[in-house]
Amino acid sequence: MDINQLIEIIEKKILSHDCISKVKIEDKSFLHKNHKNNVQGKFHILLSIESKELKKKSKIHSTRFIYKILDYELEKYIHSLQIKLI
């Protein structure tokens, strides 16, 4: 899978939840190219999520919610996921 396909899948999954109004997805894999644990085909993703509902919850609750949505992608294609709630 390439990064554009992954971004499209992530966007659809995240936005399918009513509590999330916007999502911005950035590929930050280039920042980790020289790390010894960097694996070909696994990406480093930054999610900026706009959600009034998730901002009211604890950071742990919000993170678990997003990880549950992206469970399969985290297992197969995402090496690192950074989440910003805005």
N, C-alpha and C positions, 0 to 999 in steps of 0.2 A: 504494500500500500504506500502511496506517496503522500506527502504532507497535505496537498490540496484535498485529496479524498478524505483524509482524516479530519481536517478542519470542517469540511462539509458535514460529516457524520456527527462530530461533536456539537456543531451549531444546531442541527436538527434535534438532537437528543436534549440539549440544554433548554432550547426554546419551546420544547413541547410541554414544559411545566409552566403553569399559569403564574406561579410566583416569581418568575424571572422575566423581566421586560426586555433586556438587551444583554448581548454577550459580544465581547471582542476577543478574538483568538489570535495569539501571536506565536510564531515558531521561534523559539530561542535556542534551538539546537546548535547554532553556530558558536554560542558562548561556551559550549562544552566539548568541542571537537577534539581537543588535546587531552581530555581526561582519560585516565586508563580504563574506567568503567563505561566509557561511551560505546554503545553498540549500534552497528549499522541497522537501520530500519526501526529504531526506537527514537522517539522524539522528546524534546523538552518543550513543554507548552506553558504559556502564560494565559490564563483566563481572567478577563476583567468582566465581572458580572454585576449588572444592575438589578437589584432586588430589594425593595423595601422590607419585605417579609424576612428574607435571610439576614439582613442587617440587624434586625431585632433579636435574632437568635444568637446563641453563643458561637464563637468561631469554630469550635469542635463540631457542633451540630451542623453548621453550614457546610463545613468541609466533608463530613460524613455523607451528607445529602448529595453533594456533587460527586464524590467518589462512588456512591451507589449507582448514580446515573451512568457513569463512565466505567463501570466495573470491567467490562470486556475489553475496552480500549486500553485501560490501564494495564491489564494483563498482557495484551498482545503488542501494543504499539507505542505506549507512552512510558518513557523512562522516568521523567520528572514532570510534576504538575504543580504550578504555582497558581494560587487563586487569590484574586483581589476582589473584594466586595465594594461596590461603589454606589 
